[in-house]
Amino acid sequence: MKATAVAVLKPVPVMVTLVPTRPLVGVNEVMLGATMTVKSPALVPVPAELVTLIFPVVAAAGTVAVI
């Protein structure tokens, strides 16, 4: 007869689900040093020396990808 070792049972993890609460009512802290980013609606010309022309990489004709 063969003897089989029995594994120790692992305890089941405790799962806790909390219900979201509403924001606390009152005065918020003052945030110092925050900067604001504003989008510019106008296009600004850039010198040609700072522009790099790029193209999409295209696979050679007949290339097939199997996923």
N, C-alpha and C positions, 0 to 999 in steps of 0.2 A: 504494500500500500504506500502511496506517495503522500508526503505531507506538504500542504500548501500554506504558505505564510499569508496571514490575513493583514491587510493594510489597516492602519488606524484611520478611523473616520475623521474627516476634516470638519471643524465646526462651520455651521452656516453663517455667512457674514450678516451683520445687522444692517438693515437698510432703513434709512430715515428720510422721509420726504417732508419738507417744510413748505407751508403755504406762503407765497409772496405777500409781503406787507405793503401798505401804502407808504409814501414818503413821509418823513417826519415833518410836522408842521412847525414853522418858525423861521428864524433868520438864518441864511446860509453864510458860510465863511467867505471872506473876501479873497479872491484869487489875485495875487500880485505877479507881475512879470509876464502875463499872458500876452501873446501877440496875435494880431488879427491878419488873416490872409484874405485879400480881395482879388477877385478875378477881374482882369482887364478886358473889357469888351472889344477893344481895338487891337488889330494885329500890328506888331512892331517889326520893322524890317531888321534882319540880322545880316552882318557882313558875311560875304561868301567864304572868307577864310575860316569861319567858325561852323560851316555847314558841311556835314558828311552825307553824301548821297548813298542810300542803301536800297537794296532790292530784296524781294522775298526769295527764299531758296526754293527752287523748283526741281523736282526729281526728273531724271532723264525719262524720255518717252519709253513706254513699255514697262516701267518699274511698277511692281505690284506689292502691296503690303498685306500680309495675312495676319489678322488679329484674332 
